[in-house]
Structure formats: structure tokens, C-alpha cells
């Protein structure tokens, strides 16, 4: 049986799906018209046949009466008697043919039109009604103003219900389309076969002519029998699949956010977005966008020519746009123009921005990988890249490639074993080949954050984090039970489907990790995991970022409301001698993450996260501290980066109201302060002593941290002033200069202060 429409395609509600729906509806309407006409013709034929038989019987009776009248003439009497009997038999067979035609053709076709086609139309009406409701809910959700929370909640709830109803009706509609396609074949073929059998029985005299169709009828009958069996089996499978999909919550778009860099049709990602027009009215229109052939295009209908938004993704950038009244907006900026877009949810917004960024990286990668080796690509990229902070050329990509691939096990792809991988997952700490990196991207950033070792810029803390983990350490966790399971690990030449199945089983379903509580962590843990690479570091000095020295009492804050003994007790109670050991076996994953963050044991931190540890786990017994606060108190830049990459909340405070930024400021960890500010830490948050980080830094007389915090504050104020100037408030100011001139002068004076930190990097601020 040919499946007209796929269930997953209907969930996207793409123009392709709508076009297929229109084709199916046109086919069904045409089929209905022709079947109704055929039923009318069949009725006319049957009525004419009954009339013919009635008159023929009268004729045969007349012959019989004539034979009785001519019985004296034996020859004539016998002839008329025999022919009348034969004709009577033929007429009886003709009546049986008419009745068989009535049952096999007219009634079946009429039932198909009245029942199946009518059911199809009823389901179509429900589908169209739910589609209109969804369109209205989408418009209302898109128009909900950011500042009116109750309207946003009402619009979101209405959209949720409308999408659920629409997806349910769409699934039912697709099922009905496929069912009617199947029944159309079986009903018509059965009717025709029955008619032909009746005709074969009736036309005794025309047997020779019908013999030519005997083999065809036998073949058609065999095909019909097999078709009925296949149709029944496929219908059963289809109904089971329909029921399984319908059990899922199809209200959200998470399932259809699919980034496929290696898609066979060349479409990397596609879906609906709202686009703001560039005319004076600034109207918003919903269009079907797609990323294909290194271009961003959109179209309204499936068969119309796509409109190109960005000719070459390598020449554009993407950024969120929070100045708009609408939510979930982002902007794609190219040298010639910019395009303001809006997604339906924050997850879709992040998915599209990530897809554009990854497509940009892939475009550069495709251009170089055919002619250059990984290290040559690194050299070419680093030679042309510019450090946005210091204004000098950066070789961070080359440094990342050299140092990360130098870790034992990182010379081959973590998942398929392909040599010289030049992509990495920064939250897992592994290296990947280009194929596996595309599959990791499709998992979503909550599972894996992919970055190029040659094309992207690498901060020192990220390089240090990658050097603390590595493929060998991570595979010990995620492939711990690989020998117990029959699934075969893919190799470099394996098909993409095998690699994708393996990666999903490994990182999403976590089939190969030790299951709790059997997970063994019996070996005692030392403070620092960097010791496992000591031999490598000694052989190749200076290739890895060194750990920063512990803060001394000279750097302890003053006038902060805490005496030095309390600070030392809270911040350095886990800083024992490097040879001290602590047995962490048997801890809850959250507690294990908490303790290993203080010990800076990265493989154990990764093990805890793999076993479901909450990255924001709170230790109530220790002032409600989190693993991120623990890592901050021991001044572990790489541990903080690892937790942040895995979703740690940079603003989650302890029981006295101090977040990671407070603790880093109190202890004088300048590098951590810079890292937390870069990740959106709230520098205005106050603890129970009503002190924010700026006040604490001023009381501690730490000029570097005070400068960092004030620059962050001034940056935010400058962004707000930019938004004020762009909104048109500069018009009408005295003297014709307007507030725009004032903002420009303020910016110029601010650049001198900002230049004070222009050469800083997170890896060298404590030196």
C-alpha cells in the first residue's frame, strides 16, 4: 500500500504538507465525482437490464407457446422447445448477472462514496477548523506584548491547546487519507473482479473471447489477494504507529526542531518564523524559512520560488534582539541588510540562532577541508582572525587544536574513532569528527555544545577544561558497560545512521553507563585531577594552562561583615594537602558533584552529571551552597566553566544571599569575576548585609575587580542609552544636537576606561 502522507511531516505543518493535502483533496473530490457518475450509470444499466430481461421472458414465453401451437410439427416443436429452454437458462443467468452487479459494483461503490468519502470530508472539516483556530492562536501569541504577563500567559495557554487539538486532528486526517487510499484500491478492484466473474459465468457463448482475459483475471486475482494481505498488515502497523505518536505530547515544537547538517536534500533546518517587513509599516508575516546551500531563504507556498534573505552565510552574523516589544526575536545581519525574525518560543529562538552559527562554521569548514590539513586550516584561520579584545591577531584556534589533541585519547573521534578530529563538545570535554559533530548538534545544546577547534575562538578557560577531561575519561563513564551490551560501536566508515543511533544511545538514553546504585566509586579521590596528566605536562612544558595559586590572607576582603577566620573556614575547609584523600563513593549524584567541584576532580564531576546530578544542587547543611559556589571558593576557573557549560545558574545564591560573583569578589578571584560577568551575573544582587559585589570590592580595596564591575555596569547603561537613541527620543532637543550627541560623547569618554582592560584574558588576570 502506498502511504500518501507521513505522520511526522504533518506535525511540521509545512507548505510541503499543505500542498500534499491539497493534492489529496483534489484527488478525492475527483474520485467522488467519477464514482457518483459511475454509480448513476450502473443504476441506469441495471434498470435497463431488468427491463430487457422482462421483455425477453415475454419473448421466450411467446416462443414456447408457439412451440406448443406447432407441436404437431415435431421438427419445429422440438426446435422451439429447446431454444426456448436455452434462452430461458440464458435469461436466468442474465438475471443473476444483474443481481451480482447490484451487489458487487453498485452497492460497494455507493457505500464507498457515502461512508468512506463522507468520513474523509468530516475529518477534513475538523482539520480545517483546528487549523484556523491554531492560526488565530499563533497570531495572538505573537502579538502578546512583553510587558503584559497575563496576556502572555493567556496567549501561550491558548496556543498550547490549539496546537494540541490541531496536531491531533492533523494526525487523524493523515490516517484517514492513507486509509481511503487503501480502501479505494481494494473496493474498486473487488467490485471489478466480481463483475468479471459474473460476466464469465453469463457469457457461455463468448467463452472464447473471455479466455483471453482468463490469465489476466487470475493474475489480477492473485495480486488482489496479496494486496489485501499487505494492506491489512500495513493498516495494522499504521494504526499502531498512529496510536504511539498520539500518546506523545505534540503541543510543543521540540520534536520538530531538527538541525541536520548532512541532510540528503541539502536543507539543514526549516520551520516557520515571523519576519518583519522593511517597509514603513513594519508588518510581521509568517513564512517558512530554511537554511540550504549556505543560504537563508523563505517562502509562503511550497511551489513558489524561495526568497533569499542571506546570499552567503559566511558573510553574516546572528544575535538576539531584546529591544523589540515582541518576544523571541533575533536578527540576522549581513553586509547589505539585516532581517529581524521572531520564533514561537525561546527554545526555537535558540535553536535557529545555533543553526545559523553552526551553518556559518560548516560553510567555512567545507571550503577548507578538501585542500588543507587540520593544522593548515588552523594556521589559515588564525592568520586571518582578529582578537576583538586586544585588537591583535589571535591564534586561539591553533592553540586549542594543538593542546586538546595532545591529550591521550583525543587524537581520534570519541564516538567513531576517526583520526585527527577538529571539532569538540565543550560541555562534555571530547573531540569529534565533522560527521559526529553534526549529529551532536542535532541532539540540542542541552546534551552537547559543539565548537570547531580550528574555526572558533577558544578562551583559555575552555582550553583548560578540555585538557582536564578528554575522550578517554569520558568514555570510561559513558561506555562503562559496553562489554555487557551487544551493540557494536561504529567505526569511521560506518553509515551516518549507525553513528547517530550509537550517539543517541550513548548520550541521550545513556545505555552504557553504570546504573545506580551499582555505580562504583570506591577509589578515593584526590583534590586535583590535573595530576593524571602530570607526565604529559612535564614532557611538554607550557602547553596547558596552569592552576592559579590559592588566595592568601593578604587578599582576603576587609569590611565585608565576615572576619578572616570565618572566611577561611568557609572557603578553604576543602583545601587540604594535595596528597589528602577523600572517599566519595556512595554519595548521591548531586552531593558527589558538590564535593568533586571543591576537589576539582573533573572526571568525577562528569560522572555525577552523567548519572543525573542537578548542576544547581543545593547543600542545605553548608549554607545552601551550590557546586558553582564550591568551585568559585577554590578559585577553579575550569571547574566553574565546566559547570556553566552544563547549565549552572550563575545567579543562584546561598542562604545568606551570596551568589558565585559575591564569593569570587570576597576572595579576590579576578578571573572568576570576569567569567561570571561574561555569563550574565547580577552585579546588583545584595546579600543579607545589603552589600552588592561592587560595594564588597570597594570595601576590599580591590581596584581590578572594582574596575571590572563598574565597566560591566557602564556597558549595560550604554546599551540602554543606545536603545533610547534608536527609539527616536533624540528628536527635539535644545540646540539641535539631541541626546544622540550626548550619547556619542559619553561613549568616546568611556572607551578610554574600557581600553584599560583591553588586553586582558581570563587565563591571565591573577598573574
N, C-alpha and C positions, 0 to 999 in steps of 0.2 A: 504494500500500500504506500502510495506517495504521500508524505506529510507536507501539507501545503505551507504551514507556518510553525515556527519553533516557539516553545513557551518562553525561553529566556529572551528572545527577540521582542516578544510582546511586553515584557517588563520594562524594556528601554523606551517603548512608545516612540520609536524613531520615525523619521519620514519614510524610511525603507519599509517599516512595518505598516505605516498608514497607506503607502502605495500598494503593498501586497493586499491589504484589507479591501481597498477599492477594486483591485483586480478580481478578488474573490467574490465581492458583492456583485460586480458586473457579470461574472460567470454564472452565479446563482440566479440572478434575475433573468439572464438569457435562457438558462436551463429551465426555469419555471415557465417562461413564456412558451418555449418549444414543447415542453411536456403537456401543458394545458391544451395547446393546439393539437398535439398527438392524441390526447385523451378524447377530445371532441371528434376527431377523425375516426378514432376507434369506435366511439358510440354510433356514429353515422354508419360505419361499416357493419356493425353488429345488427343495427336495426334493418339495414338493407339485406343482410344475410338471413335474418328471421323472415322477412317478407319473401325473400327468394325461396326459402325452404317451404314456407306455407303454400305458395303458388306451385312449387314443384311437386308437393304432395298431392295437390289437386290434379296436377297433370298426370302423376303416376296412377292415381285412382281412376282417372279417365282411361288410361291405358289398360288398367286391369278390367274395368267394366267393358271396355272394347274387346278385351280378350275373352271375357265370359260370353259377350254377344257373338263372338266369332268362334266359339268352342267347337262348332260343327266342323270347321276347317282346322284339322289337327295342327298343321304346319303353322298357320297364323296364330292359333290359340296358344300353342307352346311357346312360340317366339315372344308374343306379348306377355305371357305369364313370366317367362324367365327374365326378360328385360325389365319388367315392372318390379320383380323381386330384387334384381341387381341395383336398379335405380333407387328402390326403397332403402337398400343397405347403404348406398352412397349417401342418400339424404339423411339417414340416421347418423352416419359418420360426420356429415356436414354439421348437423345439429350439435354433435359432441365437440366438433372443432369450434363452433361458436361459443359454447359454454366454456371450453378450455381457454379460448381467447379472452372471454369475460373475466375469468379468474386469474389467469397468468399475466395478462397485459393490462387491461383496463383498471382492475381493482388495485393492482400493485402500484401502477404509476399514479393513479389517483390518490392512493394512500401516501405515497412519497411526497406528492405536492401538498396535500392537506396537512400531513403530520410533520414530516421532517423539515420541509421548507418553511412551514409556519413556525416550527420551533426555532429554526435558524433566525427568522425575522424577529421573533420575540426576544431572543438573546441579543440580537443586534441592537434593538431599541434600548435595552438595558445598558449595553455597552456605550451607545451614543449618549444616553442620559448621564451616565457616570463620567464620561469623557468631558461633557460640558461642565459638570459640577467640578471636576478636577481643574479645568482651565480657569474657572472662576476662583477657586481656592488658591491656585498659583498666583493669579493676579493680585488677589487680596493679600497673600503672604508677601509678595514682592513689594507691595505698596505700604506695608505696615511701617510706620515711622519708628526710627530707632529709639526715640525718647519716650514713647508710649508703650510701656511694658505690657499693660493689659490687652492692648490691641495686638501686640506681637504674639502674646500667648494665645489669644483667640484665633488669630490667623494661622498660627502654627498648628493648633489643635484641629482647626477646620481642614487644613491641608493634609494633616496626618490621616484623618478619617476619609477625606475624599480620595487620597491616593490608595488607601487600603481597599475602598469599595471599587475604585477603578481597576486596580490590578486584579482583584477577584473576578470582576465582570470580564476583564480582558482575557484572563485565563480560561473562563468558561466559554467565551466567544471563540477563542482559538481551538478549544476542544471541539466545539460544535462544527467549526469549519472543517476540521480534519475528519470528524465523524461523517458529515454529509458528503465529503469527497469519497469516503469509503463506501457508504451506502449507495451513492449514485451509481457506482460501478456494479455492485452486487445486485441491486434491484433491477436495473435495466438489462444486465446480462442474463439474469434468471428469467425475466419476462421473455426475452428473445429466445432463449433456449427452450422454454416451454412451448412457445408458439411454433418453433420449428419442429419440435417433436409431434405436435398435433397435426401440423401440415404433412409431415412424413407419413403419419398413420392414415390421413384422409386421402391423400393423392396416391391411391393404388396405381392408377393408370400412369401417373407421372413419376413412377419409381426410378426410371432410367435417368431422368433429369435430376432428381434429388440425390441419386447415388454419387454424383459429382461433389455434393456437399457433405457426404457422409464422413469422410476423413476429417474435413474441416470441423464438422459438428463434434466429432469425437475429440479432436484436439482442443476445441474450444471448451468442451465439457470438462476435459481434464484440467485445463488451465483455470476454469472457473472453480473447480473443486479445490485446487491448490490455492487459488486466490482467496477463497472463503476461509481456508485454514490460516493462511498468513494474516488476513485481515482480522480474524478473531484474536490471534496471538498479539499482533501489534496494537489492537484496540485495548487488550488487557494491559499490556505494558504501558500504553499511553495513559490509561486511567490511573494506574499506579503512580506514574511519574507526576501526573496532574495532582493527585491527592497529596503526594510528598511535597511538591512545591507549594501547594496551597496551605499546608500546615505551617510553612515558614512565615515570618513577619515580613511582608513585602511592602510595608509602609515607607521604609527608608530606602535611600539610594546607595547604601554602602555596597550592596551586592553587585551593582552595575557600574561601580567606579573601577574601570578596568584599564590599567596602563599596560600596553603590550608593545614594547619597542620592536619586537621581531614578528609582528603580526604579518601573515602572508599577504593580506590585501594592502599593506602599507599604511593603514590607519593606526596610529599609535594610541590615540584616545579620542573619544567622541561623546557628545552629550549636549543637552540643552543649556544655554546660558542666555541671560538678558544682556542686550547690547544697547548702549546709549548712543543715539544718533548725534552726528556732529553738526546738525543744523541749529538754527536759533531756538527751536522748541525743545531741544534736548529730550526727545521722546525715547522711551525704552521699548524695545521689541525683543520677543523671544525667538531665538534662532538655534538651529542645530549646528554646533561647532565641532570641528575635528582637526587633529594635528596629523598631517600627512605630507610626505615628501619635503620635510623640513619647512613646512608652511603651516600657518594657522588660517583656516578657511571656515566659512559658514554658508548655510543655505536654508531656505524656507521650506522648499519641497524637494523630494528625493530626486526627481528627474531634472531639476533646473541646474544650471551651471553654478558651481560654488563660487562665492566671492572671496577673494584673497585679502586677508587682513594684514598678514606679515609675509613678505616675499621670501625672506630668509631668516630663520630663527636665530642664526648666529649673530645677526645684527641687532637683536632686540634684548630687552630685559623685562622682567615681570616683578611687580611689587604690590603689596596690599594697599588699599585706598580707604582709609578710615575717615576722610573728611566728608564723604557723601552721607546724605540722610539715609540712604538705603543701606541695608546690612550686606555682608558677604561680598563686598566689591573688591576688585583688583584691577590693575592697569597693566596692559602690555604696551611697552614703549619701544618704538623703532626710530631710526634717524629721521624718517619722513613724517611720521604721525604717531599718535597714541590712541589706544582703544580702551574705553572703560567698560568692563564687563561685571556681571553680577551672577553669582551662583545661588542655588536654592538653599544651601546650608553651609556652615563653616567647614564641614568635612569636605564637601565638594569644592569649596574655595581652595582649601589647602591641597586637595588632590590635583586640581587644574594647575595651580602655581608650581607644584612639584613636577607635574608632567611637562610643563613648558621648560622649566630649568633642566630637567633630565634630557629633554629633546635637544636643547642647546648643546649640552655636553656630548650627547651622542653624535650630533652633527659634526662637531669638531673631531670626535674620535674616528668617525667613518672616513673623514677626509685624510687622516694621517696614518691610520693603521695599515693601509695597503703598502705604503712606501717606507715607513720609518719603524725602527725597533722601539720598544718602550722607553729606553733611556734616551734615544734620539728625540722621541716625541717630548720627553720631559725637558730636554735641552731647548727645543724649539719653542715650547710654551713658556718656559721660564725666561727665555731671552726676550720675548715679546710682551710679557705681563708686567704690570706696574703695581707696586705696593701702594695702596690707597692711603696708608697712614703716613709713611715716611716719604713718599714720592720717588723712591728708588726702585730699580728693577728687582723683582722677587724671584727666588729660586726655591720657594716652599714646595712646589710640586716635585722637583728633582730630589729635594731633601727627604720628602715623605716617601718617595719610591725607594730610595736607597736604604733608609733606615728601617722602614716597615718590611721590605723584602729580606732584610738581613736577619730578621727574627727566625729562629728554627721553625720550619713548617710553613712559613709564609711564602716560600718560593713556588708553591703550587696552589691552585684554587682550592679553597676549603671544602667545596662540595663535589667537584668533579675531578680535581687533580690536574687541571691544565697548567702547564708551566708558565712562569713569568706573568702572573696576574697583575693588572694595573688598575683594578677597582677595589674598593673596600667598603665594608659595612661598619660605620663608625660607632654605632651603639652596641654591636656585637664584638667588634675588635678583630675582624677577619679580613682576609684578602680574597678577591673574587675575579673570575674571568668576565669578559664582556657579556657572554650569554647568561651566566648565573646572576650577574648584576642586574640584568633586565628582569629576570624572574624575581629577584629580591625586591626590585622597585614595585612590581605588581602586588606584592604582599601588603604594601602600605607602610607608612613611616612608623606606625606603632609596633611593627615587627622588625623592620630593617631600614636604616637610613644609608643610602648608597652615595658614595662620593668617589670621584676619579683621583687616582694617585698622581696623575700627570697633568690633568686639565684644571683641577680646582686648587684654590689656595688652602694651605694647611697651617693652622695655628700651632705653636709649639706644644700646647697642652694636648691637642689631638694626636700629634705625633707620639708624645709620651704615652698617651693612653693606648694607642695601637701597639706600642712596644711592650706594654705591661701585659697584654693579652696574647693574641696570636692564634693561628689555626690549630696548633697542637693542643693548647689549653682549652679552647672552646670545643673541639671535637671530643676531648675527654669527657665533657659534660653532655653534649647533645648527641653523641654516638656511643654512650657508655654501654648500651645493651645491643649494639649492632651485631655481635656474635650470636645473640639469642634469637634474632629475628631473621627470617628468610629473605627479606627484601634486599636486593642487590644494589650496592652503591654505584651510581653512574660513573662513567669514565669520560674523558674529553670528547670522544667521538660518539657518545650516546645521543639519541634524539632529544630534542628540546622537551618533548612531553615527559620522557623519563626523568630528566633533570628537574622539571617543575614538580612532578609528583614526589620525588625524593625531598626536595627543599621544603615543600609544604608539610610533608610528614615529619620532617626534622625540626622545623622551627615553629610551625603553626600548631600541628597536632602533638608535637613533642613525643613521638612514639618511641624514641630510642634512649631517653634519659631514664635514670633510675627512679622508680616510683617511690614516693614517701609511703610509710616511714622506713622502707628498706634502704634508702639512700645512706651510704656510709660516709661519714666524715671523721672517721676515727683518728687519722693522723693529726697530731697537734699542729696548730698554726703559728707561724712566726709573724712579726709585725709587718714586714715588708716583703712583697712578692718579687721585688726587683732583684732579690738575691739569686733567683733562679736563672737570671741572665748575666750573673756577675762575670762568668768566664768569657762570654761574648764581649762584654763591655771592656774587660781587661785586654782582650786581643785587639779590639778596635776602639781605642780611647776617643772620647769626644763625640761618638756617633749617636748618643742618646741624651736627652735632657736629664740633668742630674736633679735629685731631690733637693728642695730648698732646706736650708738649716732651720732648726726649731727656733721659735722666738725665745729670746732671753728675757730676764726680768726687766732689762732696760727698755724693752719695747712694750711692756705692759701699760695699759691705759691708766690714766690718772683722772680723778674726779668723775668717775663713772658710776658711783654708787656701790661698787664692789671693791673689797680690799684685795690685795695681791694674793693672799693665801686662798681665798675663795676662787679666784680666777685660776690659780694653779691647780686647785683641786678639781675644778670643773673641766678645765681644758687639757690637762696633762696627766690625768689619772691613768690613761691607757698607754702613755709613753714610757714603757719600761725599757730595760736594756734590750738591745737587738737580739740577744740570744734567749730572752724570756719566751716561754711557750704558753699558749692558752688552748685548752681543749674545747672546741666549739661544736663538737659532734652532738647531735640530738636536739639542737636548737630549732625553734620554729623558723621558717624561711625569713620572715620579717626580722626576727631577732638576730638571725645569722647575718643578714645584710647589714644590720645596725652595727654589730660588733666587728665584722670584717671591714666596714668602711673606716672605723677608727684604726684598725690594724693595717689598712692599705693593702689588703690581700685581694687583688683584682679577680683571680680565678674563682675564689670563693664567693665574691660579690656576684659574679656572673652565674655561678651555680645557684645561689639563692634566688636570683631573678628568674632563672630557668624553671625553678620549682614553684613559681607563683608568688614570690615575695612582693609585697606592696612597697614600691620605691619610696613612698611617703609614710612608711610605718612609723608609729609614734611609740616611744618608750615612756610609758607613764611613770615608771619607777625612777627615771632620770630626767625630771622636769619636762616631760613630753618632748624630748628631743627627737629629731629625725636623723636618718643616715646622712643626709646632706650636711646637717649641722655638725655631726660627728667628723665628717671628712674635713669640714672647714676648721674645726678646732685643732686638728693636727696639721693644718696647712698643706693638705694634699690637693694640689691643683688638678692632677689627673683623676683622682677619685671623685672630686666634685664634677668634673667634666663628664665622667662616666655616668654618674647619677643623673645629671641634667640631660644627657643624650637619651636616657631611658625614661624620661618623663618626670623627674623630680620637680616639685614645686619650689621655685626659688624664693617665694614669699611666705612659706609655711613657718610659723613662729612656734617657739616653745611655750611653756606655761607662764613665763614672765614676759612674754610678748616680743622676744628677740628672734629674728629670723637669721638666716645664714649671713646676710650682709652686716647685721649688728655684731655677730661673733667675729667675723673677719676684721671689722673695724676695731673692735676692742683689743684683739690680739695683734693688730698691726700688720695683717697679711695683705699687702697692697695688690699683689697679683690676683688674689681671690676677690678683692673688692672690684677690680676691673672686670673680672669674669662675670660676677653676679650682676653688675650694672649692664654689661652687654646682653645678659639674658633677661633683662626686664625687672630687676629687683627694685622694690619700692624704697627709695631713699627718704621718703617722708614718714615711713612707719615708725611708731613710737612704742617703747616698751612700757612696763608698769611705772618706771621712773619718769615717764613723759619725755624720753630722750630719743631723738632720731639719730641715724648714723652720722649725719653732719655734725650735730652737737657733740656726739661722743668723740669724733675725730678732732674737733676743735679743743675739747677738754683735754684730749691726749696730746695735743700739740703735734699731731702727725700731719705735716704740711702736704705730703704727697697725696694722702687719702682725702684730705680736705679739698685739694685741687680737683681730684677725680670726681668727687661727689658734686662739687659746685659746677664743674663742666657738664656733668650729666643733667643737672637741674637746668642749666642755661640752654643746653641742647633742646630740652623739652620746651622751654619757653620760646626759643627761636622757631621751633616747628609750629607752635601755636600762633606766633606772630606771622609766620608765612601763611597759615590758613586764614588769618584775619585780613592780610593784604590781598590774597586771592579772592576773598569773598566780596571785594568791591568797597570795603569801608574806607579806602584811602581817598575817595572822591569827596570834594567839598571842603578840604582842609584849608586853613588860612595860608595865604602866600602861594598857593598852587603847588607846593611841594608834596603835601599829603603825608599820611602815615607811612606810605611806601618808602619815601626818602629817609624817614627816621629809622625804619627797619633796616634799610641798606647801610646806614651809618653805624647802627648798632652791630650789624653783622661784621663789618670791617674791623671795628674795635675788638670784637670777640675773637677774631681769627688770631690775633697776637697771643691771647691767653691759650687758645686751643693748640697753637704751634708748640707750646711748652712741652706737650706730651706727644708730639707728632712722631717721634722716633721710638716710642715705647712698644714693646710687645709683651704679651702676658708671660712669656717664659723668662724675662729678664728684669722684672720690676723690683725684685728684692735684692738685686746684686749691688 
